Amino acid sequence: VSYGFDVNGVISSLGHSCDLILVFLDPHGQSLCQRTLDVIHTLTILS
């Protein structure tokens, strides 16, 4: 999947502005679980 912007960068930027981030994984759908876990890991390190 290709996006016109850096998805991980956008989520990280939003994470710096929020107090709480809810994460929903959809193992049966088309979500990219590994990307989500990578972003969560990055946000955990930065916090």
PQR file with spaces between the fields and no chain letter, atoms N, CA, C, O and H, PARSE charges and radii, in Angstrom:
ATOM       1  N    VAL     1       0.851   -1.167    0.000 -0.4000 1.5000
ATOM       2  CA   VAL     1       0.000    0.000    0.000 -0.0000 2.0000
ATOM       3  C    VAL     1       0.899    1.233    0.000  0.5500 1.7000
ATOM       4  O    VAL     1       1.829    1.332    0.800 -0.5500 1.4000
ATOM       5  N    SER     2       0.618    2.155   -0.889 -0.4000 1.5000
ATOM       6  CA   SER     2       1.410    3.371   -1.003 -0.0000 2.0000
ATOM       7  C    SER     2       0.531    4.587   -0.730  0.5500 1.7000
ATOM       8  O    SER     2      -0.565    4.715   -1.277 -0.5500 1.4000
ATOM       9  H    SER     2      -0.138    2.074   -1.539  0.4000 1.0000
ATOM      10  N    TYR     3       1.026    5.470    0.119 -0.4000 1.5000
ATOM      11  CA   TYR     3       0.305    6.692    0.460 -0.0000 2.0000
ATOM      12  C    TYR     3       1.114    7.893   -0.009  0.5500 1.7000
ATOM      13  O    TYR     3       2.326    7.785   -0.200 -0.5500 1.4000
ATOM      14  H    TYR     3       1.916    5.367    0.564  0.4000 1.0000
ATOM      15  N    GLY     4       0.472    9.014   -0.193 -0.4000 1.5000
ATOM      16  CA   GLY     4       1.141   10.230   -0.625 -0.0000 2.0000
ATOM      17  C    GLY     4       1.827   10.978    0.504  0.5500 1.7000
ATOM      18  O    GLY     4       2.284   12.105    0.309 -0.5500 1.4000
ATOM      19  H    GLY     4      -0.512    9.102   -0.037  0.4000 1.0000
ATOM      20  N    PHE     5       1.906   10.377    1.670 -0.4000 1.5000
ATOM      21  CA   PHE     5       2.523   11.005    2.834 -0.0000 2.0000
ATOM      22  C    PHE     5       3.099    9.912    3.729  0.5500 1.7000
ATOM      23  O    PHE     5       2.796    8.732    3.552 -0.5500 1.4000
ATOM      24  H    PHE     5       1.535    9.462    1.828  0.4000 1.0000
ATOM      25  N    ASP     6       3.921   10.305    4.679 -0.4000 1.5000
ATOM      26  CA   ASP     6       4.546    9.371    5.615 -0.0000 2.0000
ATOM      27  C    ASP     6       3.555    9.044    6.732  0.5500 1.7000
ATOM      28  O    ASP     6       3.359    9.843    7.647 -0.5500 1.4000
ATOM      29  H    ASP     6       4.167   11.264    4.823  0.4000 1.0000
ATOM      30  N    VAL     7       2.939    7.881    6.655 -0.4000 1.5000
ATOM      31  CA   VAL     7       1.903    7.495    7.621 -0.0000 2.0000
ATOM      32  C    VAL     7       2.476    7.434    9.031  0.5500 1.7000
ATOM      33  O    VAL     7       1.872    7.959    9.966 -0.5500 1.4000
ATOM      34  H    VAL     7       3.098    7.232    5.912  0.4000 1.0000
ATOM      35  N    ASN     8       3.624    6.805    9.193 -0.4000 1.5000
ATOM      36  CA   ASN     8       4.223    6.700   10.524 -0.0000 2.0000
ATOM      37  C    ASN     8       4.562    8.079   11.083  0.5500 1.7000
ATOM      38  O    ASN     8       4.389    8.324   12.277 -0.5500 1.4000
ATOM      39  H    ASN     8       4.114    6.379    8.433  0.4000 1.0000
ATOM      40  N    GLY     9       5.039    8.967   10.238 -0.4000 1.5000
ATOM      41  CA   GLY     9       5.360   10.319   10.677 -0.0000 2.0000
ATOM      42  C    GLY     9       4.135   11.092   11.125  0.5500 1.7000
ATOM      43  O    GLY     9       4.190   11.830   12.109 -0.5500 1.4000
ATOM      44  H    GLY     9       5.179    8.767    9.268  0.4000 1.0000
ATOM      45  N    VAL    10       3.034   10.932   10.415 -0.4000 1.5000
ATOM      46  CA   VAL    10       1.790   11.609   10.788 -0.0000 2.0000
ATOM      47  C    VAL    10       1.294   11.101   12.137  0.5500 1.7000
ATOM      48  O    VAL    10       0.905   11.893   12.996 -0.5500 1.4000
ATOM      49  H    VAL    10       2.989   10.332    9.616  0.4000 1.0000
ATOM      50  N    ILE    11       1.307    9.799   12.324 -0.4000 1.5000
ATOM      51  CA   ILE    11       0.842    9.231   13.595 -0.0000 2.0000
ATOM      52  C    ILE    11       1.758    9.670   14.731  0.5500 1.7000
ATOM      53  O    ILE    11       1.279    9.965   15.825 -0.5500 1.4000
ATOM      54  H    ILE    11       1.622    9.156   11.627  0.4000 1.0000
ATOM      55  N    SER    12       3.064    9.717   14.492 -0.4000 1.5000
ATOM      56  CA   SER    12       3.994   10.195   15.520 -0.0000 2.0000
ATOM      57  C    SER    12       3.738   11.660   15.858  0.5500 1.7000
ATOM      58  O    SER    12       3.780   12.043   17.027 -0.5500 1.4000
ATOM      59  H    SER    12       3.453    9.477   13.603  0.4000 1.0000
ATOM      60  N    SER    13       3.476   12.477   14.847 -0.4000 1.5000
ATOM      61  CA   SER    13       3.176   13.895   15.090 -0.0000 2.0000
ATOM      62  C    SER    13       1.906   14.052   15.912  0.5500 1.7000
ATOM      63  O    SER    13       1.855   14.868   16.833 -0.5500 1.4000
ATOM      64  H    SER    13       3.442   12.166   13.897  0.4000 1.0000
ATOM      65  N    LEU    14       0.889   13.279   15.585 -0.4000 1.5000
ATOM      66  CA   LEU    14      -0.347   13.322   16.370 -0.0000 2.0000
ATOM      67  C    LEU    14      -0.101   12.847   17.798  0.5500 1.7000
ATOM      68  O    LEU    14      -0.696   13.368   18.741 -0.5500 1.4000
ATOM      69  H    LEU    14       0.931   12.616   14.837  0.4000 1.0000
ATOM      70  N    GLY    15       0.765   11.870   17.954 -0.4000 1.5000
ATOM      71  CA   GLY    15       1.076   11.350   19.284 -0.0000 2.0000
ATOM      72  C    GLY    15       1.711   12.380   20.195  0.5500 1.7000
ATOM      73  O    GLY    15       1.544   12.318   21.413 -0.5500 1.4000
ATOM      74  H    GLY    15       1.249   11.446   17.188  0.4000 1.0000
ATOM      75  N    HIS    16       2.436   13.324   19.622 -0.4000 1.5000
ATOM      76  CA   HIS    16       3.050   14.382   20.429 -0.0000 2.0000
ATOM      77  C    HIS    16       2.021   15.410   20.891  0.5500 1.7000
ATOM      78  O    HIS    16       2.292   16.180   21.812 -0.5500 1.4000
ATOM      79  H    HIS    16       2.571   13.374   18.633  0.4000 1.0000
ATOM      80  N    SER    17       0.857   15.433   20.270 -0.4000 1.5000
ATOM      81  CA   SER    17      -0.188   16.399   20.609 -0.0000 2.0000
ATOM      82  C    SER    17      -1.285   15.809   21.484  0.5500 1.7000
ATOM      83  O    SER    17      -2.171   16.535   21.937 -0.5500 1.4000
ATOM      84  H    SER    17       0.637   14.807   19.521  0.4000 1.0000
ATOM      85  N    CYS    18      -1.239   14.516   21.725 -0.4000 1.5000
ATOM      86  CA   CYS    18      -2.334   13.831   22.433 -0.0000 2.0000
ATOM      87  C    CYS    18      -1.901   13.369   23.816  0.5500 1.7000
ATOM      88  O    CYS    18      -0.716   13.171   24.083 -0.5500 1.4000
ATOM      89  H    CYS    18      -0.519   13.927   21.357  0.4000 1.0000
ATOM      90  N    ASP    19      -2.884   13.204   24.681 -0.4000 1.5000
ATOM      91  CA   ASP    19      -2.645   12.618   25.990 -0.0000 2.0000
ATOM      92  C    ASP    19      -2.935   11.123   25.991  0.5500 1.7000
ATOM      93  O    ASP    19      -2.380   10.379   26.800 -0.5500 1.4000
ATOM      94  H    ASP    19      -3.847   13.365   24.464  0.4000 1.0000
ATOM      95  N    LEU    20      -3.796   10.688   25.095 -0.4000 1.5000
ATOM      96  CA   LEU    20      -4.212    9.287   25.049 -0.0000 2.0000
ATOM      97  C    LEU    20      -4.380    8.857   23.598  0.5500 1.7000
ATOM      98  O    LEU    20      -5.002    9.554   22.797 -0.5500 1.4000
ATOM      99  H    LEU    20      -4.247   11.293   24.438  0.4000 1.0000
ATOM     100  N    ILE    21      -3.821    7.710   23.276 -0.4000 1.5000
ATOM     101  CA   ILE    21      -3.964    7.146   21.934 -0.0000 2.0000
ATOM     102  C    ILE    21      -4.581    5.766   22.081  0.5500 1.7000
ATOM     103  O    ILE    21      -4.055    4.915   22.798 -0.5500 1.4000
ATOM     104  H    ILE    21      -3.316    7.143   23.927  0.4000 1.0000
ATOM     105  N    LEU    22      -5.691    5.551   21.405 -0.4000 1.5000
ATOM     106  CA   LEU    22      -6.340    4.242   21.400 -0.0000 2.0000
ATOM     107  C    LEU    22      -5.899    3.488   20.153  0.5500 1.7000
ATOM     108  O    LEU    22      -5.922    4.030   19.048 -0.5500 1.4000
ATOM     109  H    LEU    22      -6.118    6.242   20.822  0.4000 1.0000
ATOM     110  N    VAL    23      -5.498    2.238   20.337 -0.4000 1.5000
ATOM     111  CA   VAL    23      -5.011    1.424   19.228 -0.0000 2.0000
ATOM     112  C    VAL    23      -5.941    0.241   19.053  0.5500 1.7000
ATOM     113  O    VAL    23      -6.199   -0.503   19.999 -0.5500 1.4000
ATOM     114  H    VAL    23      -5.479    1.798   21.235  0.4000 1.0000
ATOM     115  N    PHE    24      -6.439    0.072   17.848 -0.4000 1.5000
ATOM     116  CA   PHE    24      -7.319   -1.051   17.522 -0.0000 2.0000
ATOM     117  C    PHE    24      -6.648   -1.887   16.434  0.5500 1.7000
ATOM     118  O    PHE    24      -6.282   -1.362   15.382 -0.5500 1.4000
ATOM     119  H    PHE    24      -6.229    0.677   17.080  0.4000 1.0000
ATOM     120  N    LEU    25      -6.489   -3.166   16.683 -0.4000 1.5000
ATOM     121  CA   LEU    25      -5.928   -4.075   15.690 -0.0000 2.0000
ATOM     122  C    LEU    25      -7.051   -4.902   15.092  0.5500 1.7000
ATOM     123  O    LEU    25      -7.946   -5.362   15.801 -0.5500 1.4000
ATOM     124  H    LEU    25      -6.786   -3.592   17.537  0.4000 1.0000
ATOM     125  N    ASP    26      -6.995   -5.083   13.797 -0.4000 1.5000
ATOM     126  CA   ASP    26      -8.025   -5.824   13.074 -0.0000 2.0000
ATOM     127  C    ASP    26      -7.373   -7.024   12.387  0.5500 1.7000
ATOM     128  O    ASP    26      -7.022   -6.936   11.210 -0.5500 1.4000
ATOM     129  H    ASP    26      -6.268   -4.709   13.221  0.4000 1.0000
ATOM     130  N    PRO    27      -7.203   -8.144   13.098 -0.5600 1.5000
ATOM     131  CA   PRO    27      -6.494   -9.283   12.511  0.2800 2.0000
ATOM     132  C    PRO    27      -7.243   -9.941   11.358  0.5500 1.7000
ATOM     133  O    PRO    27      -6.631  -10.676   10.583 -0.5500 1.4000
ATOM     134  N    HIS    28      -8.535   -9.706   11.219 -0.4000 1.5000
ATOM     135  CA   HIS    28      -9.313  -10.336   10.157 -0.0000 2.0000
ATOM     136  C    HIS    28      -9.487   -9.435    8.940  0.5500 1.7000
ATOM     137  O    HIS    28      -9.891   -9.898    7.873 -0.5500 1.4000
ATOM     138  H    HIS    28      -9.032   -9.109   11.849  0.4000 1.0000
ATOM     139  N    GLY    29      -9.188   -8.169    9.098 -0.4000 1.5000
ATOM     140  CA   GLY    29      -9.385   -7.223    7.994 -0.0000 2.0000
ATOM     141  C    GLY    29      -8.096   -6.950    7.253  0.5500 1.7000
ATOM     142  O    GLY    29      -7.190   -7.784    7.231 -0.5500 1.4000
ATOM     143  H    GLY    29      -8.860   -7.793    9.964  0.4000 1.0000
ATOM     144  N    GLN    30      -8.017   -5.790    6.651 -0.4000 1.5000
ATOM     145  CA   GLN    30      -6.876   -5.429    5.817 -0.0000 2.0000
ATOM     146  C    GLN    30      -5.892   -4.493    6.514  0.5500 1.7000
ATOM     147  O    GLN    30      -5.020   -3.921    5.859 -0.5500 1.4000
ATOM     148  H    GLN    30      -8.753   -5.112    6.669  0.4000 1.0000
ATOM     149  N    SER    31      -6.014   -4.328    7.815 -0.4000 1.5000
ATOM     150  CA   SER    31      -5.121   -3.394    8.504 -0.0000 2.0000
ATOM     151  C    SER    31      -3.694   -3.937    8.519  0.5500 1.7000
ATOM     152  O    SER    31      -3.469   -5.145    8.445 -0.5500 1.4000
ATOM     153  H    SER    31      -6.722   -4.792    8.347  0.4000 1.0000
ATOM     154  N    LEU    32      -2.762   -3.036    8.616 -0.4000 1.5000
ATOM     155  CA   LEU    32      -1.357   -3.410    8.657 -0.0000 2.0000
ATOM     156  C    LEU    32      -0.905   -3.461   10.109  0.5500 1.7000
ATOM     157  O    LEU    32      -0.426   -2.467   10.653 -0.5500 1.4000
ATOM     158  H    LEU    32      -2.945   -2.055    8.677  0.4000 1.0000
ATOM     159  N    CYS    33      -1.058   -4.615   10.725 -0.4000 1.5000
ATOM     160  CA   CYS    33      -0.772   -4.760   12.152 -0.0000 2.0000
ATOM     161  C    CYS    33       0.692   -4.474   12.466  0.5500 1.7000
ATOM     162  O    CYS    33       0.981   -3.845   13.485 -0.5500 1.4000
ATOM     163  H    CYS    33      -1.447   -5.423   10.283  0.4000 1.0000
ATOM     164  N    GLN    34       1.618   -4.913   11.629 -0.4000 1.5000
ATOM     165  CA   GLN    34       3.030   -4.687   11.909 -0.0000 2.0000
ATOM     166  C    GLN    34       3.357   -3.200   11.887  0.5500 1.7000
ATOM     167  O    GLN    34       4.124   -2.733   12.728 -0.5500 1.4000
ATOM     168  H    GLN    34       1.383   -5.424   10.802  0.4000 1.0000
ATOM     169  N    ARG    35       2.799   -2.452   10.954 -0.4000 1.5000
ATOM     170  CA   ARG    35       3.019   -1.004   10.914 -0.0000 2.0000
ATOM     171  C    ARG    35       2.494   -0.369   12.193  0.5500 1.7000
ATOM     172  O    ARG    35       3.150    0.494   12.775 -0.5500 1.4000
ATOM     173  H    ARG    35       2.176   -2.832   10.270  0.4000 1.0000
ATOM     174  N    THR    36       1.321   -0.790   12.630 -0.4000 1.5000
ATOM     175  CA   THR    36       0.731   -0.253   13.855 -0.0000 2.0000
ATOM     176  C    THR    36       1.627   -0.538   15.048  0.5500 1.7000
ATOM     177  O    THR    36       1.864    0.349   15.868 -0.5500 1.4000
ATOM     178  H    THR    36       0.788   -1.491   12.158  0.4000 1.0000
ATOM     179  N    LEU    37       2.131   -1.763   15.157 -0.4000 1.5000
ATOM     180  CA   LEU    37       3.013   -2.122   16.262 -0.0000 2.0000
ATOM     181  C    LEU    37       4.318   -1.334   16.209  0.5500 1.7000
ATOM     182  O    LEU    37       4.839   -0.947   17.255 -0.5500 1.4000
ATOM     183  H    LEU    37       1.939   -2.483   14.491  0.4000 1.0000
ATOM     184  N    ASP    38       4.853   -1.090   15.026 -0.4000 1.5000
ATOM     185  CA   ASP    38       6.078   -0.288   14.894 -0.0000 2.0000
ATOM     186  C    ASP    38       5.860    1.144   15.371  0.5500 1.7000
ATOM     187  O    ASP    38       6.716    1.710   16.051 -0.5500 1.4000
ATOM     188  H    ASP    38       4.430   -1.405   14.177  0.4000 1.0000
ATOM     189  N    VAL    39       4.723    1.729   15.020 -0.4000 1.5000
ATOM     190  CA   VAL    39       4.415    3.097   15.452 -0.0000 2.0000
ATOM     191  C    VAL    39       4.220    3.144   16.961  0.5500 1.7000
ATOM     192  O    VAL    39       4.694    4.073   17.614 -0.5500 1.4000
ATOM     193  H    VAL    39       4.028    1.269   14.468  0.4000 1.0000
ATOM     194  N    ILE    40       3.533    2.157   17.522 -0.4000 1.5000
ATOM     195  CA   ILE    40       3.343    2.102   18.975 -0.0000 2.0000
ATOM     196  C    ILE    40       4.692    2.016   19.671  0.5500 1.7000
ATOM     197  O    ILE    40       4.918    2.688   20.678 -0.5500 1.4000
ATOM     198  H    ILE    40       3.148    1.402   16.991  0.4000 1.0000
ATOM     199  N    HIS    41       5.577    1.203   19.145 -0.4000 1.5000
ATOM     200  CA   HIS    41       6.914    1.064   19.726 -0.0000 2.0000
ATOM     201  C    HIS    41       7.661    2.400   19.681  0.5500 1.7000
ATOM     202  O    HIS    41       8.291    2.792   20.663 -0.5500 1.4000
ATOM     203  H    HIS    41       5.393    0.658   18.328  0.4000 1.0000
ATOM     204  N    THR    42       7.593    3.093   18.554 -0.4000 1.5000
ATOM     205  CA   THR    42       8.253    4.389   18.418 -0.0000 2.0000
ATOM     206  C    THR    42       7.683    5.403   19.403  0.5500 1.7000
ATOM     207  O    THR    42       8.439    6.138   20.038 -0.5500 1.4000
ATOM     208  H    THR    42       7.082    2.774   17.755  0.4000 1.0000
ATOM     209  N    LEU    43       6.370    5.451   19.538 -0.4000 1.5000
ATOM     210  CA   LEU    43       5.744    6.389   20.474 -0.0000 2.0000
ATOM     211  C    LEU    43       6.103    6.060   21.914  0.5500 1.7000
ATOM     212  O    LEU    43       6.261    6.965   22.733 -0.5500 1.4000
ATOM     213  H    LEU    43       5.756    4.853   19.023  0.4000 1.0000
ATOM     214  N    THR    44       6.235    4.779   22.234 -0.4000 1.5000
ATOM     215  CA   THR    44       6.609    4.370   23.589 -0.0000 2.0000
ATOM     216  C    THR    44       8.024    4.826   23.912  0.5500 1.7000
ATOM     217  O    THR    44       8.292    5.291   25.020 -0.5500 1.4000
ATOM     218  H    THR    44       6.108    4.044   21.569  0.4000 1.0000
ATOM     219  N    ILE    45       8.918    4.696   22.959 -0.4000 1.5000
ATOM     220  CA   ILE    45      10.303    5.124   23.167 -0.0000 2.0000
ATOM     221  C    ILE    45      10.385    6.638   23.332  0.5500 1.7000
ATOM     222  O    ILE    45      11.152    7.125   24.163 -0.5500 1.4000
ATOM     223  H    ILE    45       8.700    4.319   22.059  0.4000 1.0000
ATOM     224  N    LEU    46       9.610    7.384   22.559 -0.4000 1.5000
ATOM     225  CA   LEU    46       9.661    8.846   22.597 -0.0000 2.0000
ATOM     226  C    LEU    46       8.985    9.443   23.821  0.5500 1.7000
ATOM     227  O    LEU    46       9.246   10.595   24.168 -0.5500 1.4000
ATOM     228  H    LEU    46       8.987    6.988   21.885  0.4000 1.0000
ATOM     229  N    SER    47       8.118    8.677   24.483 -0.4000 1.5000
ATOM     230  CA   SER    47       7.387    9.247   25.623 -0.0000 2.0000
ATOM     231  C    SER    47       8.143    9.115   26.918  0.5500 1.7000
ATOM     232  O    SER    47       7.657    9.548   27.963 -0.5500 1.4000
ATOM     233  H    SER    47       7.906    7.741   24.201  0.4000 1.0000
